[in-house]
Amino acid sequence: MKAHDGLYIDGAWRPAEGQDVIEVVNPADEQVIGRVPAGTALDVDTAVRAARAALPAWAATPPAERAARLAALRDVLAARKDEIAETVTAELGAPPQFAQTVHAGVPIAVAGTYAELAATHSFEEKVGNSTVLHEPIGVVGAITPWNYPLHQIVAKVAPALAAGCTLVLKPAEDTPLTAQLFAEAVHEAGVPAGVFNLVTGLGTVAGQALAEHPGVDLVSFTGSTAVGRQIGAVAGAAVKRVALELGGKSANVILPSADLAKAVNVGVANVMSNSGQTCSAWTRMLVHSDQYDEAVELATAAAAKYGERIGPVVSAKHQARVRGYIEKGISEGARLVVGGPESPREKGWFVSPTVFADVTPEITIAQEEIFGPVLTILRYEDEEDALRIANGTVYGLAGAVWAGDEAEAVAFARRMDTGQVDINGGRFNPLAPFGGYKQSGVGRELGAHGLTEYLQTKSLQF
Ligand code: NAD
């Protein structure tokens, strides 16, 4: 794998201030595949200065020209799709087909939506005797996780560029090669020097320095709720804008009138894809007690099929965390029906697709985000009970409702405390706002809602 030994700052790859590096490891075979610089607070400062210097010109660039750069960026990403997929497979362990369609395909589509939105969004509106200007917030500090490494970068960088903001990106330490490839694509797309800057490094060093930097106007963070809480506190103290996309424990509610087999099969696939490392995964399946045993049987059969196909989880540390949760599920009395804590392979950080039945709503595996291929199946007695269980966690990121009648599913979805609900297996929409209720976050990404996160308003009265 190609790795740059510098940081992309002010339009060029430059050496980092320090000598420290981060080793990038392939989670499928535990081989080191590259080394990238571990940037420091000094590097972050250089990058923020470059972004600030580039801000006035980029903010004043007509939206049509910003749209043209975003269209060029989409085209470069599309031309390098195979390379993106290979890089994500190498550093995250994603199976090649999934890497192509989702890890490479989705961000290309999202970049395309922002090329269009930049060209068509109204950056000015009339309200009575006022003209309201929607202006870029300024310099953005973007901090991203490893689970969808390119998607999470594009979901921040594309709307920020469309809005006229400049950025410094600190990607996850486990997946910096995808971020370097993205920086090359930004460069090839002709985005002016300093508008986008990349500092690889540790979260507690480079990430923290970026979140705390007084030259950053908005911190946009995707990652764990624990780190999000810290970043929110730092940003709050500085009266700085903050957007947080955090964890989830989403409910897949199967109402009695639903097509049970379909709902269970799609539900299992949703949890197992990306080895369960999806913040919006439907990790709690809620089934009526009359259909419970049948659902458990269906889920067991469906999960067993993923044994050979599933990729590893991202790191040894994460594997240990997921296995710890599986052990906790057993010790707290849930019934393990498939999978378990043992590692299914000699090499690589794999976790067996795991399903727990007889899960009660209050136990740890029904409340905390596991971020691995682990499904919990909970029983409900009636719709009110299902709603209480569905809404009974600190999270509220996504969810699903299945029913024979679409209106019945929608009526239930309206009562869920969550940011997105898929009705009878509804398709992913790259323009739909994505983000959390409750402790799943603050703000929305994607589409026009994602764009407005990077804008602030000024009213002119006439
Ligand atoms: P993490 O919070 O440990 O890391 C995320 C990013 O923050 C990384 O770039 C990391 O280096 C950085 N970071 C770590 N400590 C920091 C600090 N003190 N200051 C500043 N930056 C810091 O999370 P992770 O383990 O990489 O990702 C998994 C988590 O992310 C899961 O909980 C998952 O639900 C969540 N997630 C949420 C969404 C969403 O859109 N809501 C999407 C993906 C992942």
Residues whose N, C-alpha, C, O or C-beta is under 5 A from the ligand:
A	BS01	NAD	I143 T144 P145 W146 N147 K170 P171 A172 E173 G201 L202 G203 T204 G207 Q208 A211 T222 G223 S224 T225 V227 E245 L246 G247 G248 C279 S440
